[in-house]
Amino acid sequence: MGHRTRPMAASQFAPADLVQGILVVSSFGFWAVMLGLMPVLLFRVWLAG
């Protein structure tokens, strides 16, 4: 019955910080994958050469 139209506290809490946190985590995961795959790729290129 008493539904509020104002946003919840979670959405009031600095969305820019949330987006920045998501970007940091995704970029960290990206670099972790890249650094993890780089030796494998170099090894395969070395084997192919």
Secondary structure, DSSP 8 states (H G I E B T S, - for coil): -----S--HHHHS-HHHHHHHHHHHHHHHHHHHHHHHHHHHHHHHHHH-
